[in-house]
Amino acid sequence: MRMWASFLTTLLLFLSSLAAANDFPDFTTLVKQQSASVVNISTERRLPNRSKLPPGIEIPEGGTGNEALDEFLKRFFEYGEEEDDSGNDSLGSGFIVSADGYIITNHHVVDGADEIMVNLNDRRELSASVIGTDKRSDLALLKIDAKDLPVVTFGSSEDLEVGEWVIAIGSPFGFDHSVTAGIVSAKERNLPAESYIPFIQTDVAINPGNSGGPLFNLKGEVVGINSQIYSRTGGFMGLSFSIPVDVAKNVIDQLKETGEVRRGWLGVYIQEVTRQLATTFGLDHPVGALVAQVMPGGPADGVLKPGDVILEFAGKSVDSSATLPFHVGSASIDKDVDVLVKRNGSNLLVSLRLGELRQQDLKEQEEEVEEKEEQTSDIVVGLAVENIDDDIRESVGIDEGGVLVQRVLSDAAMSAEVERGDIITRFDGQLVEDVQGLLKLSKLVNTDKPVAILVIRDGAARFLVYKPEERSEK
């Protein structure tokens, strides 16, 4: 009896292992079908010839910075006359999107290159020209002179699910057509200085040289472009980030048509809705993009207000602050769009005309808040604050009101992460006209509920959650 029980147990374990093996995806067919459309990209940046300079004279890589001196060195020592072929080489990946030779890769792969070479799967090496690049999305469109090339099929990054299997094909460290696999770890990831891209996060092994290569789903469709890794060593540490293909298609279409990218501009500073902020603004759960500041003269000026939570833009859901820049950037310029916001606890549909994003619209105001003597400040809500003048208001981009934080005194204010130098412009949704105005507003709030404080810090507006301390009975 014991022998039969042991046999049945072994049989069940064997069958379960077979079932598990059958559930594990087979990537071989996908790789065979798609590898030919993936390319290796190498670049070269030529440097001025320094070999004929006199001994002891060293010139920085970018030149002397003095036109007269450069001309003197060129005339008498042939400096810069010839090009040295020992320039900086760079390796990356890309993939073919048209049979006549259009190729997608990352902007940072080809940025500053004097020569770009594309190595195809059949071992041909062809020179590529740049049709256009877009630094903000880190995308570039190249063109090689070839015909009847194998091309990829685009999928939908919006339909991609967390936990779904994906694979990457690329050239890590120059090892071309290397294949790695993993799952989607998260979507709509914000990365520092990359506000436009809602990245796809995966645990697919990505290393230097994979940049610009495709991320495939199990249908063999491109759902992302591998772009960045998070690493403390320079190599893979389990955190890889890809540009969603839905973002890339819009950018590449514009690069192919005009060589540049135009984007819509809303003219607001936004921040993520945390769980505490969601409660403060009457939301059941964290969702949408919270408007922290409206830029004077921008498309949203007079339409949106600080404290509005954008829930939909042009009919598309805004699940988080990471998704709004993409929706705005890909919308038609100089056309009216509908925006659904949560304002004062109620849904409100507003309409505005979208502007065009330009570099000057992105510059943060760099003027710092002027510091006053601490003895002139008043103590309100656990803060030492003082009134500000019109010069300070102009320097931080507000038209009226505001008080300057000189010191943070109470535990409640510290918990709210208020900092010295912050300018408080709104308290519980109301304009803070001056110190006395803040004092009056602070006496009206319910100590049982947190309130939102809007502050200007380093030229940008942000909401903080302040939990009022219980007032002692006099």
C-alpha positions, 0 to 999 in steps of 0.5 A, a space after each residue: 500500500 505504501 509503495 502504491 501511495 509513493 508511486 501515485 505521489 511521484 506520478 502527480 508531481 511529474 504530471 504537475 511539472 509537465 503542466 507547469 512546463 506547458 504553461 511556460 511560454 515558448 519564445 523560439 518561434 517569436 524570436 525566429 520571426 522577429 530577429 531579422 527586423 532588429 538591427 545593431 547600430 554603431 556610431 562614430 564621432 570624429 575629433 579634430 586632428 591634434 597630432 600636428 600641434 607643438 609638444 606641450 599644447 593641449 586643446 580641449 575636445 570642444 576646441 579652444 572656444 576662441 575663434 581667433 586662436 582656432 584660426 591661428 592653430 589651423 593656419 600654422 599647425 593644420 589643427 582641425 584640418 583633418 579628422 581623426 578616426 579615433 573618435 568616440 564609438 557608441 553602440 545601440 539597437 534599433 528596429 526596421 519599421 518600413 521595407 524601404 529602410 526606416 529605422 527607430 532607435 533612441 535619440 541618445 544612441 545617435 546624438 552627436 554622431 558624425 557617422 551612423 552604421 547599421 548592421 542588419 541580420 544578414 551581416 550587411 553594414 549600411 550607412 544611415 542618415 538621420 531623418 529626425 530626433 526628439 530629445 524629449 521622448 528619446 526617439 530618433 528616426 533613421 533611414 538606410 538605402 535598402 529594399 524589401 527589408 523585414 519589418 516589425 508589427 506594432 501592438 498597443 502599449 495601452 492594452 499591455 497588462 502588468 504581469 504579461 510576458 515580454 521579450 527584448 532583442 538587442 545588442 547588449 555590449 555589442 553582442 547582437 541579437 541577444 534575447 532576454 525575457 521577463 514580465 511587465 512590472 508596472 506601467 506609467 512610471 515617472 522618471 526624473 526629468 522625463 515628465 513626458 514619458 509614462 514608462 513601461 517598467 519590466 524585469 527584462 535584462 537590459 544593458 548598455 547596447 540594448 537602447 533603442 531595441 524593441 520590446 515584444 509581447 508574445 504576439 510578436 508585436 512591438 509594445 515598447 522601445 527599450 530606453 533606460 535602466 536603473 542601476 548602481 553598477 552600470 549593468 542590469 539590476 532588475 529595473 528596465 524602462 521602455 518607451 510605450 509604443 503608443 507614444 513612439 508612433 505619434 513621435 515617429 509619424 511627425 519626424 517622418 513627415 516634418 523632421 520635428 515634433 510639435 506638442 500641445 501645451 496646457 500651461 499648468 504645473 501638476 502633481 500626483 494625487 496621493 491617498 491623503 490628497 485624494 481625501 482632501 479633494 473629495 476623491 474616493 481613491 487616488 486618481 487624476 492629475 492635481 493642478 498645483 499652478 496655472 501659468 499666467 497667459 497660458 491656455 488654461 489661464 482663467 479656465 483651470 484653477 489650482 486644486 482642480 483634479 483633471 480626470 479626463 482630457 480630450 475624452 481620455 482617462 487620466 489615471 495618474 499625473 504620468 499620463 496627462 503630459 502624453 495626452 496633452 502632447 499628442 493632442 491637436 494644437 490650436 483646437 478646443 479640447 474638453 477637460 473633466 475636472 473635480 472642483 470643490 467636490 463636484 465634476 465639472 466639464 470645461 473647454 479650452 484651446 490648446 497651445 503649442 509647447 515651446 522651450 521657453 514654456 518649460 523654463 522654471 522661474 529661477 529667481 529665489 524668494 527674498 529672505 527677510 529678518 525673522 523678527 518681522 514674522 508672525 506665528 500662524 499654524 505652527 509657522 513663522 510667516 510674513 507678508 510679501 511684496 509685489 516684487 516677490 510675487 512677480 519673481 515666483 509668478 503669482 498675481 496676488 496674496 501669499 505669505 513667506 515661511 521663515 521658520 517651521 515650528 510645530 510638529 504638524 507643519 513639519 509633518 506636512 513637509 512645509 519648508 523655510 522659503 515656501 510661499 503659501 498661496 492657498 489654505 484649504 482651497 482659499 486664497 491666502 491674502 496675507 498673514 491675517 488672512 491665513 490666521 482667519 482661515 486657520 480658525 475655520 478649519 475642522 481639526 478632525 480633517 486634513 487640509 490642503 496647503 498650496 505652496 510655491 517652492 523653487 519656482 513650482 507650485 505643489 500641494 501639501 497635506 496639513 493636519 491641524 492640531 487641536 486648538 486648546 480651549 481658552 
